[in-house]
Amino acid sequence: RSKATTPVGQFPPNPFGLYDMHGNVWEWCLDDWHDNYEDAPTDGNAWIDNNEPENVNAKNKPYSATNDENNSNSRLRGGAWDLSPDYCRSAIRGISLGRDDRDDTHGVRVVWVSRMKSEV
């Protein structure tokens, strides 16, 4: 287990060749949690309706008892460096935090795609 965030590529890639897809920091989710994509926007917009996550901290229950229509929070997923490996997986959903909250355990995952010479 890590004692802090780590530089990209510190660990081996997954079977798809992708690095750092779990752990390091909780990932902000633009969309609210939904159990399927039925009724999801098809125009590229975020699906925000203040739904509660169903799998918070692997306990399969909502984080709070009520939904607030004026809620300006976003869900987190994927675990962070300060948790056990059981929490470092894509299916884990974390608490809902204010979109302006800052911490060393949550952030975004940046994707960089390298073009191979044959593609240029």
C-alpha positions in Angstrom: 0.0 0.0 0.0 1.2 3.4 -0.9 1.8 6.3 1.6 0.9 9.0 -0.9 0.0 9.5 -4.6 2.5 8.0 -7.0 3.8 9.1 -10.4 2.1 7.8 -13.5 3.5 4.4 -14.7 4.9 3.4 -11.3 3.1 0.1 -11.5 2.7 -2.4 -14.4 -0.1 -1.8 -16.9 -3.4 -3.8 -16.8 -4.1 -6.5 -19.4 -5.3 -3.8 -21.8 -2.0 -1.9 -21.5 -3.5 0.9 -19.5 -1.7 2.4 -16.5 -3.0 3.7 -13.2 -6.7 2.9 -13.7 -7.4 2.2 -10.0 -6.3 3.7 -6.8 -4.0 6.7 -6.5 -6.9 9.2 -6.0 -10.7 8.9 -6.0 -12.0 9.9 -9.4 -14.6 12.7 -9.7 -17.6 11.5 -11.7 -19.4 14.1 -13.7 -22.6 12.0 -14.0 -24.6 10.9 -11.0 -24.8 7.2 -10.3 -27.3 5.1 -12.3 -27.8 1.3 -12.4 -28.0 1.4 -16.2 -27.9 3.8 -19.2 -31.6 3.7 -20.0 -32.9 7.3 -20.2 -29.3 8.6 -20.3 -28.7 11.8 -22.4 -27.6 11.0 -25.9 -26.2 14.4 -26.7 -23.0 14.1 -24.7 -24.4 16.1 -21.7 -23.8 14.9 -18.1 -26.6 12.9 -16.5 -27.2 14.8 -13.2 -30.3 14.2 -11.3 -29.0 13.8 -7.7 -29.4 10.0 -7.7 -27.8 8.2 -4.7 -25.1 5.6 -5.4 -26.1 2.1 -4.6 -22.6 0.7 -3.9 -21.0 3.1 -1.5 -18.0 1.6 0.2 -19.1 -1.9 -0.9 -22.1 -1.8 1.4 -24.7 -1.6 -1.3 -26.7 1.2 0.3 -27.1 4.9 -0.2 -24.7 7.3 1.5 -27.5 9.4 2.8 -31.2 8.9 3.4 -32.4 11.7 1.3 -31.7 13.4 -2.0 -31.4 17.2 -2.1 -32.7 18.8 -5.3 -30.3 21.7 -4.9 -27.3 19.4 -4.2 -24.1 20.6 -6.0 -22.2 17.4 -5.1 -20.5 14.9 -7.3 -19.8 11.2 -6.7 -16.3 9.7 -6.4 -15.2 6.3 -7.7 -12.2 4.0 -7.8 -10.6 4.3 -4.4 -7.5 6.1 -3.3 -3.9 5.5 -2.1 -4.9 5.6 1.6 -7.4 2.7 1.4 -7.1 -1.0 1.4 -6.8 -2.7 -2.1 -10.4 -3.9 -1.8 -11.5 -0.3 -2.4 -9.3 0.3 -5.4 -11.5 -0.8 -8.2 -13.8 0.9 -10.7 -17.0 -0.4 -9.3 -16.5 1.2 -5.9 -18.4 4.4 -5.4 -17.4 6.9 -2.8 -19.0 9.6 -0.9 -20.6 12.6 -2.6 -18.5 15.8 -2.1 -19.1 19.4 -3.0 -17.7 20.1 -6.5 -15.5 22.8 -5.0 -13.9 20.5 -2.3 -10.2 19.8 -2.5 -8.2 17.0 -1.0 -5.1 14.9 -1.7 -7.2 11.8 -2.1 -9.5 12.8 -4.9 -9.0 14.2 -8.4 -9.3 13.3 -12.1 -7.7 10.7 -14.3 -6.0 12.2 -17.3 -5.8 10.1 -20.4 -3.1 10.6 -23.0 -3.2 8.7 -26.3 0.1 8.3 -28.1 0.0 8.1 -31.9 2.2 5.4 -33.3 4.5 6.3 -36.2 2.5 4.2 -38.6 -0.7 6.2 -37.8 0.9 9.6 -38.6 
